[in-house]
Amino acid sequence: MEKISRHILDHRKVVIVIFLVLMAISALLLPMVGINFDLSSYLPDSADSTAAVKVMKDEFGSAIPSAEIMLRPMSLAEAKAKKAELEQLSFVSEVSWLDDMADLAAPLAIADQDLIDTYYKDNQPLFTVTAADGYNNITMLEYLQEFAGEDGAVRGQIVSLALAQRSTQEEVVRITLIAVPIALLILVIATYSWLEPLLFLVVLGVGVLLNMGSNVIFGRISFITQSVGAILQLAVSIDYAIFMLHRFNEYREMGLDPKEAMIKAMVKLAKSIVASAMTTFFGFLALVFMRFKIGLDLGLVLAKGIIFSLISVMVLLPVLILLTRKAIDKTRHRSFLPSFKGLGKFVVKIRVPVMIAVILAAIPLFLAQGKTDFIYGMGSYPADSREHTDARRIEDTYGYSTQMALMVPRGQWDNERGLMEELESIDHIRSVIGYSSTAGVTVPPDMVPSLHREQLLSENYSRLILVSDLAAENDTSFALVETIREKTGKYYDEYHLAGENVTLVDMHDMVSRDNLVVNGLAILAVGLVIALVFRSLSIPLLLLLTIEIAIWINLSIPYFTGGNIHFIGYLVISAVQLGATVDYGILLTQYYLDHRQQLLPKDAARQAITDTAGSLVSPAMILASISFTLTAVSTISVVKEIGLVLGRGALISLALVLFFLPGVLILADRIIEKTTMNTNFLPKPDKRAKTAEENSAAVLSDPRQQGKDS
């Protein structure tokens, strides 16, 4: 490592040129990275809803309807003309309305009233639109809103996708403009020069640019990854730069010239920074093993980002510090951080009640975080938006509505009629439309108008259109999906059910398994890294216990407050909080082991807190402030959730590392010594020898005791 460090510093200009070239390439590649705004596309191919959508596209040439459009009150003739206009829009592949299900030439009085109320209530037509692939969501929504007019309304998946796209494009810059100054302010407080924080942000900004540009290798990434990837990479890796600069300053204060001081700092920190980076890397990488493939997307991008940040800090930062060392020296200021000597004494003093309270709460917290209610969809729209107003307007007229498509084998008309009768009897099913109900089983398919036939019959399947009076996301809607599957299974061995709520049910079913796998792999990988770094069997268990309790506290808060959490935030945070904040425990433990060679357990813990508190508070506050910025600025519910939970988690982890972990280290001191290689702890005084010595002294000083003994 010393040879590598010296080689890097001897070729500073080459290093700068290489990074400039890589930055230029990344900047050119960045616009080529595609963004995916559809969460349902990340369901695995094996999911029932994914297979159903594929069958529907192959057989009927269309997917799940993308939007509902309600127009002002008008006559049937006007509504039919409006439908024809809607069908002419280039991005519209299919429009469904009342005339597809009923003969409008006949009086409406003899038609099924439930069917009329589904598509033409209070003379306000409600069209169901399916959009073609490959079009811009924002553009499509703008066209549909213009078509609906001020008196009409639009709701549905296309609205959520368009808002996600618009928010991603606008908010990344806004979040950066707010988060970076906050991080800069905290760095000014944590460092000793006005220039050092700027160097940190430049170096980590280079790492972020290289990471985001290299995402072109994936073709496209999710809008969630695009929204949080860069800012989280900056937040979780900034402590590497802080540690590097602190070590460099320590060696300079010993009298070493700048170059030799930097070489020693690079050599000394290589092990600890790489260890910290690897715990974060494997924490993120565990997301790859989620069945819900957004974990693969988010995990690879964040893990790759940690590698780029590590390279930037270990290679570029030392070069820039040496090139600007004179300017750094000229811009020095006093430390704005308080002294933490009193904190160390206080923590050691209260360690026993803190440990008892945390350990007693651990099991209830673990159980509570497993009972948290989840959100699976995109969430609500901003209250001041047209989208929110439109959704309320359609809801006031038509109520909630979720459309499902059930595809069953063609030609089994008796089964189809029997199934339709059972489906119509289910609570919350507003209407069921199928070939056998619109045309009648005695009418040959060739005698049915092609438009009707193509919507309901394909070469292999008969399609039933089910409309419920429920919102897509709630327990009743999820139970309805299971009821439909159960009743269909009595008539057919093979069938396919598609719909927004069906997709959400599949997401729901994956949470428990994905959480177990992701959390288990993250714990295993991080524990293995810690074990190798410390060459210890006990230290990984102690650090993982500390951070896992912090995670349980964090994820149990929604349960105790009666709230809920987006399932992506729940799955992601288990791995991300572990990987991002276990570094705090690693640093404090390393200092404890170092001090333990000259001090007894209590004194070593006290001194470790004093030495590391400043280095721990700064990155934790930066991570928390940047995460809370995501929550405050973003209008995307999933992004807001990730920001809130990660920011809260950073502060909880910091609190447990500072107040709980020192007591655990003191309590387990003898176990650590026995299970860790090369500890060289200062021996504790032998209590038995000390007691015998005190008794002996007491005997010698007490004549009466001497007489009894004789």
Secondary structure as UniProt FT lines:
FT   HELIX           2..10
FT   HELIX           12..29
FT   HELIX           30..32
FT   STRAND          34..36
FT   HELIX           39..42
FT   TURN            45..46
FT   HELIX           48..60
FT   STRAND          67..70
FT   HELIX           76..87
FT   TURN            90..91
FT   STRAND          92..96
FT   HELIX           98..100
FT   TURN            104..105
FT   HELIX           108..110
FT   HELIX           113..119
FT   STRAND          120..121
FT   TURN            122..123
FT   STRAND          124..131
FT   TURN            133..134
FT   HELIX           137..148
FT   TURN            150..151
FT   STRAND          153..155
FT   HELIX           157..190
FT   HELIX           196..214
FT   HELIX           215..218
FT   STRAND          220..222
FT   HELIX           223..253
FT   TURN            254..255
FT   HELIX           258..285
FT   HELIX           286..289
FT   HELIX           294..311
FT   HELIX           312..316
FT   HELIX           317..323
FT   HELIX           325..330
FT   HELIX           341..349
FT   HELIX           351..369
FT   TURN            370..371
FT   STRAND          373..375
FT   TURN            383..384
FT   HELIX           386..398
FT   STRAND          402..409
FT   TURN            410..411
FT   HELIX           413..424
FT   TURN            427..428
FT   STRAND          429..433
FT   HELIX           435..438
FT   TURN            441..442
FT   HELIX           445..447
FT   HELIX           450..456
FT   STRAND          461..468
FT   HELIX           475..491
FT   STRAND          496..499
FT   HELIX           500..534
FT   HELIX           538..561
FT   STRAND          564..566
FT   HELIX           567..596
FT   TURN            597..598
FT   HELIX           601..633
FT   HELIX           637..659
FT   HELIX           661..667
FT   HELIX           669..675
FT   TURN            677..678
FT   HELIX           687..701
FT   HELIX           703..709
//
